[in-house]
């Protein structure tokens, strides 16, 4: 039951992202609002990890310092994603093939960099003394949280599938 409440809190925090464009009008206020939401999501994530992982004292002392470094590196990667999302929103109506190509490359680079950070820190967690089983549990939980965030973001962005291109679509 506690996990459901924590997941609901995370989703509620993410749900606030859908109101970003209407809640804030200037770029500075928008950036401030987004940073506030990101801090809330990070706090919710820590609560979820704490509840789900149920670390003993020794594992907790090992995990959290490495996790803080992991989260800092991941935040840099997520900054890239945020810039991509802003660009997508700005260019959606008038997106060219060149814009789409650049966004494809940036999106794939984001996914690759996120995976690279996870690989790096899987090794760091084990090197610090966590068992492979504990690291696997954390990575599984992290993956599930990523899926929730990815789904929420995807559900809030306008889909290119509904955008007309002005060209006849080729038949399959």
VOBA-1610 file (N, C-alpha, C; in pm, whole numbers, padded with zeros to 5 digits, always signed):
BEGIN
Unk+00082-00119+00000Unk+00000+00000+00000Unk+00087+00126+00000Unk+00193+00124+00082Unk+00282+00240+00090Unk+00345+00269-00045Unk+00384+00164-00119Unk+00445+00183-00251Unk+00346+00248-00347Unk+00220+00210-00340Unk+00120+00270-00428Unk+00106+00419-00401Unk+00110+00456-00274Unk+00101+00596-00238Unk+00222+00672-00292Unk+00341+00611-00280Unk+00462+00676-00329Unk+00460+00690-00481Unk+00416+00585-00551Unk+00406+00594-00696Unk+00303+00699-00736Unk+00193+00706-00660Unk+00091+00808-00690Unk+00149+00948-00670Unk+00231+00965-00567Unk+00294+01096-00545Unk+00386+01132-00660Unk+00461+01034-00709Unk+00550+01059-00822Unk+00468+01096-00946Unk+00363+01022-00972Unk+00279+01052-01087Unk+00211+01188-01073Unk+00172+01223-00950Unk+00112+01354-00928Unk+00212+01464-00961Unk+00336+01444-00916Unk+00441+01542-00947Unk+00460+01554-01098Unk+00459+01440-01165Unk+00473+01440-01310Unk+00352+01502-01377Unk+00236+01481-01319Unk+00114+01536-01375Unk+00118+01688-01379Unk+00187+01746-01288Unk+00199+01891-01286Unk+00274+01941-01409Unk+00355+01855-01471Unk+00426+01895-01591Unk+00331+01932-01704Unk+00214+01871-01706Unk+00120+01900-01814Unk+00067+02043-01806Unk+00077+02104-01690Unk+00027+02240-01674Unk+00135+02346-01687Unk+00255+02305-01725Unk+00366+02399-01730Unk+00337+02513-01825Unk+00290+02485-01945Unk+00273+02592-02043Unk+00162+02689-02004Unk+00060+02642-01935Unk-00047+02732-01896Unk-00019+02799-01763Unk+00059+02736-01678Unk+00085+02792-01546Unk+00190+02902-01549Unk+00277+02901-01647Unk+00386+02997-01653Unk+00392+03058-01792Unk+00414+03189-01799Unk+00416+03252-01930Unk+00556+03288-01977Unk+00644+03330-01890Unk+00777+03370-01936Unk+00874+03254-01926Unk+00980+03262-02007Unk+01082+03156-02011Unk+01150+03138-01875Unk+01181+03248-01807Unk+01248+03239-01676Unk+01157+03171-01574Unk+01030+03210-01573Unk+00936+03148-01480Unk+00915+03001-01514Unk+00912+02970-01642Unk+00895+02832-01686Unk+01013+02747-01638Unk+01135+02798-01657Unk+01253+02724-01612Unk+01252+02705-01461Unk+01214+02807-01388Unk+01206+02798-01242Unk+01102+02694-01199Unk+00989+02695-01266Unk+00881+02600-01237Unk+00926+02457-01266Unk+00993+02438-01378Unk+01042+02305-01415Unk+01143+02256-01313Unk+01235+02342-01271Unk+01335+02302-01171Unk+01268+02264-01039Unk+01165+02336-01001Unk+01091+02303-00880Unk+01025+02165-00892Unk+00966+02139-01008Unk+00904+02008-01030Unk+01008+01896-01028Unk+01122+01922-01090Unk+01229+01821-01093Unk+01276+01789-00951Unk+01287+01890-00867Unk+01328+01868-00728Unk+01224+01784-00655Unk+01096+01812-00679Unk+00989+01734-00617Unk+00994+01589-00663Unk+01015+01567-00792Unk+01022+01431-00845Unk+01141+01357-00785Unk+01256+01425-00774Unk+01374+01361-00713Unk+01346+01322-00568Unk+01277+01408-00494Unk+01243+01377-00355Unk+01149+01256-00348Unk+01049+01255-00436Unk+00958+01141-00440Unk+01032+01013-00476Unk+01126+01025-00567Unk+01204+00909-00611Unk+01286+00852-00496Unk+01346+00940-00415Unk+01424+00894-00299Unk+01333+00819-00202Unk+01214+00871-00181Unk+01119+00804-00091Unk+01079+00667-00146Unk+01058+00659-00275Unk+01022+00531-00337Unk+01137+00432-00325Unk+01258+00476-00355Unk+01375+00387-00345Unk+01392+00339-00201Unk+01379+00430-00105Unk+01393+00394+00036Unk+01292+00287+00076Unk+01168+00307+00036Unk+01063+00212+00073Unk+01078+00079+00000Unk+01113+00084-00127Unk+01120-00039-00206Unk+01244-00123-00176Unk+01356-00056-00158Unk+01482-00130-00142Unk+01500-00184+00000Unk+01446-00119+00098Unk+01456-00163+00237Unk+01600-00203+00273Unk+01691-00109+00254Unk+01832-00133+00283Unk+01855-00158+00431Unk+01951-00247+00460Unk+01999-00256+00597Unk+02094-00138+00617Unk+02142-00117+00739Unk+02227+00000+00768Unk+02353+00001+00683Unk+02415-00114+00667Unk+02540-00121+00591Unk+02517-00088+00444Unk+02416-00148+00383Unk+02388-00120+00242Unk+02345+00025+00221Unk+02271+00080+00317Unk+02229+00219+00307Unk+02350+00312+00307Unk+02447+00284+00393Unk+02568+00367+00399Unk+02649+00358+00271Unk+02640+00246+00203Unk+02711+00228+00076Unk+02632+00293-00039Unk+02502+00269-00040Unk+02418+00308-00154Unk+02406+00459-00172Unk+02367+00531-00067Unk+02327+00671-00083Unk+02438+00764-00132Unk+02561+00751-00086Unk+02665+00839-00142Unk+02688+00815-00292Unk+02686+00688-00333Unk+02701+00657-00476Unk+02578+00704-00552Unk+02461+00686-00494Unk+02338+00729-00559Unk+02338+00880-00584Unk+02385+00958-00489Unk+02388+01103-00507Unk+02475+01142-00627Unk+02586+01074-00646Unk+02672+01098-00762Unk+02600+01055-00890Unk+02535+00939-00883Unk+02457+00888-00996Unk+02350+00988-01037Unk+02276+01036-00939Unk+02167+01129-00966Unk+02220+01260-01027Unk+02336+01306-00980Unk+02395+01429-01036Unk+02433+01408-01182Unk+02492+01293-01214Unk+02527+01264-01354Unk+02402+01246-01439Unk+02303+01180-01383Unk+02178+01158-01456Unk+02106+01290-01482Unk+02116+01382-01389Unk+02051+01512-01406Unk+02111+01586-01526Unk+02241+01574-01545Unk+02305+01637-01661Unk+02249+01578-01791Unk+02230+01448-01793Unk+02173+01382-01911Unk+02028+01426-01931Unk+01955+01437-01821Unk+01815+01479-01830Unk+01801+01624-01872Unk+01904+01706-01846Unk+01904+01843-01896Unk+01899+01843-02049Unk+01971+01749-02108Unk+01970+01734-02254Unk+01829+01700-02302Unk+01763+01613-02230Unk+01627+01574-02266Unk+01531+01693-02254Unk+01545+01769-02148Unk+01460+01885-02129Unk+01477+01985-02243Unk+01601+02007-02284Unk+01627+02098-02397Unk+01562+02044-02524Unk+01568+01914-02544Unk+01505+01853-02661Unk+01353+01870-02657Unk+01294+01851-02541Unk+01149+01867-02528Unk+01108+02011-02557Unk+01185+02107-02504Unk+01155+02248-02532Unk+01166+02277-02682Unk+01269+02224-02744Unk+01289+02245-02887Unk+01173+02183-02966Unk+01132+02064-02928Unk+01020+01997-02993Unk+00894+02083-02984Unk+00869+02136-02865Unk+00751+02221-02848Unk+00758+02347-02933Unk+00876+02405-02940Unk+00894+02527-03019Unk+00878+02502-03169Unk+00924+02386-03215Unk+00929+02360-03359Unk+00816+02271-03410Unk+00729+02225-03321Unk+00627+02127-03360Unk+00546+02172-03481Unk+00497+02293-03478Unk+00407+02342-03584Unk+00480+02355-03717Unk+00604+02396-03714Unk+00677+02422-03839Unk+00798+02330-03858Unk+00794+02211-03801Unk+00909+02121-03805Unk+00944+02080-03948Unk+01072+02093-03978Unk+01123+02052-04109Unk+01186+01914-04097Unk+01221+01857-04210Unk+01293+01728-04208Unk+01426+01742-04135Unk+01494+01854-04155Unk+01623+01877-04087Unk+01603+01885-03936Unk+01496+01953-03892Unk+01465+01959-03749Unk+01438+01819-03694Unk+01358+01743-03767Unk+01324+01607-03723Unk+01448+01520-03715Unk+01536+01530-03814Unk+01660+01452-03814Unk+01745+01487-03692Unk+01759+01617-03664Unk+01838+01660-03548Unk+01776+01608-03419Unk+01644+01609-03410Unk+01577+01561-03289Unk+01589+01410-03274Unk+01585+01338-03384Unk+01608+01193-03379Unk+01746+01166-03321Unk+01846+01233-03375Unk+01983+01213-03328Unk+01997+01249-03180Unk+01937+01360-03139Unk+01944+01403-02999Unk+01872+01305-02907Unk+01758+01255-02951Unk+01682+01160-02870Unk+01758+01029-02852Unk+01816+00979-02960Unk+01893+00855-02951Unk+02018+00875-02867Unk+02080+00993-02878Unk+02196+01025-02796Unk+02157+01029-02648Unk+02042+01087-02618Unk+01993+01089-02479Unk+01980+00948-02424Unk+01912+00862-02500Unk+01892+00724-02454Unk+02025+00653-02431Unk+02118+00674-02522Unk+02251+00612-02510Unk+02324+00664-02387Unk+02320+00795-02366Unk+02388+00854-02250Unk+02324+00808-02119Unk+02192+00795-02116Unk+02124+00748-01995Unk+02167+00605-01965Unk+02176+00522-02067Unk+02222+00384-02049Unk+02367+00381-02002Unk+02451+00467-02059Unk+02591+00473-02019Unk+02606+00509-01871Unk+02525+00603-01824Unk+02529+00641-01683Unk+02490+00522-01595Unk+02387+00451-01635Unk+02344+00334-01557Unk+02452+00226-01554Unk+02517+00202-01667Unk+02625+00103-01672Unk+02739+00144-01580Unk+02776+00270-01588Unk+02886+00322-01505Unk+02855+00301-01357Unk+02735+00337-01316Unk+02703+00332-01174Unk+02667+00191-01127Unk+02626+00103-01215Unk+02609-00037-01174Unk+02743-00089-01125Unk+02849-00056-01197Unk+02984-00096-01156Unk+03026-00025-01028Unk+02993+00102-01017Unk+03030+00180-00898Unk+02961+00126-00773Unk+02833+00091-00784Unk+02761+00035-00669Unk+02826-00095-00623Unk+02860-00181-00718Unk+02924-00308-00683Unk+03064-00285-00626Unk+03137-00195-00688Unk+03273-00163-00641Unk+03269-00109-00498Unk+03164-00034-00465Unk+03149+00022-00331Unk+03111-00084-00227Unk+03063-00200-00276Unk+03034-00308-00183Unk+02892-00363-00184Unk+02808-00314-00272Unk+02672-00370-00281Unk+02676-00501-00360Unk+02589-00592-00323Unk+02581-00719-00396Unk+02520-00696-00534Unk+02549-00786-00624Unk+02492-00777-00759Unk+02340-00785-00752Unk+02287-00862-00660Unk+02142-00874-00645Unk+02081-00739-00604Unk+02144-00672-00510Unk+02095-00541-00467Unk+02101-00440-00581Unk+02210-00442-00656Unk+02224-00351-00770Unk+02118-00383-00875Unk+02094-00511-00900Unk+01992-00551-00998Unk+01853-00504-00953Unk+01824-00516-00825Unk+01694-00468-00775Unk+01680-00318-00795Unk+01787-00246-00765Unk+01782-00101-00784Unk+01762-00066-00931Unk+01838-00129-01019Unk+01826-00098-01162Unk+01688-00133-01216Unk+01629-00240-01164Unk+01493-00275-01206Unk+01395-00167-01159Unk+01410-00123-01037Unk+01324-00017-00985Unk+01345+00112-01064Unk+01470+00146-01091Unk+01503+00265-01168Unk+01441+00257-01308Unk+01447+00141-01369Unk+01388+00122-01502Unk+01237+00145-01497Unk+01173+00093-01396Unk+01029+00112-01383Unk+00993+00259-01363Unk+01071+00328-01282Unk+01048+00471-01263Unk+01071+00549-01392Unk+01175+00511-01465Unk+01201+00574-01596Unk+01083+00553-01690Unk+01026+00432-01690Unk+00912+00405-01776Unk+00793+00495-01740Unk+00770+00516-01611Unk+00661+00603-01569Unk+00684+00747-01619Unk+00806+00795-01602Unk+00838+00930-01646Unk+00827+00940-01798Unk+00883+00842-01868Unk+00878+00843-02014Unk+00734+00841-02065Unk+00651+00759-02004Unk+00510+00751-02044Unk+00439+00882-02019Unk+00464+00943-01905Unk+00400+01071-01874Unk+00443+01179-01972Unk+00571+01185-02002Unk+00619+01285-02097Unk+00558+01260-02235Unk+00560+01135-02279Unk+00504+01102-02411Unk+00356+01136-02419Unk+00284+01116-02311Unk+00140+01143-02314Unk+00109+01292-02317Unk+00204+01375-02277Unk+00182+01519-02273Unk+00229+01590-02399Unk+00316+01528-02477Unk+00367+01592-02598Unk+00275+01563-02716Unk+00256+01660-02804Unk+00177+01633-02924Unk+00251+01531-03011Unk+00177+01437-03066Unk+00237+01331-03146Unk+00252+01373-03291Unk+00366+01343-03348Unk+00387+01371-03490Unk+00294+01286-03576Unk+00245+01175-03520Unk+00154+01088-03596Unk+00028+01160-03638Unk-00014+01260-03560Unk-00138+01331-03594Unk-00112+01454-03678Unk+00014+01484-03700Unk+00052+01601-03780Unk+00050+01564-03927Unk-00017+01646-04005Unk-00018+01620-04149Unk+00109+01676-04212Unk+00161+01607-04310Unk+00285+01649-04373Unk+00262+01718-04506Unk+00143+01708-04558Unk+00116+01767-04689Unk+00156+01676-04802Unk+00219+01563-04771Unk+00259+01467-04873Unk+00172+01343-04859Unk+00152+01275-04969Unk+00077+01150-04963Unk+00167+01046-04895Unk+00109+00977-04798Unk+00185+00873-04730Unk+00200+00753-04822Unk+00320+00695-04827Unk+00338+00576-04911Unk+00258+00459-04857Unk+00211+00379-04945Unk+00135+00261-04906Unk+00230+00152-04858Unk+00192+00080-04752Unk+00280-00026-04700Unk+00295-00143-04795
//
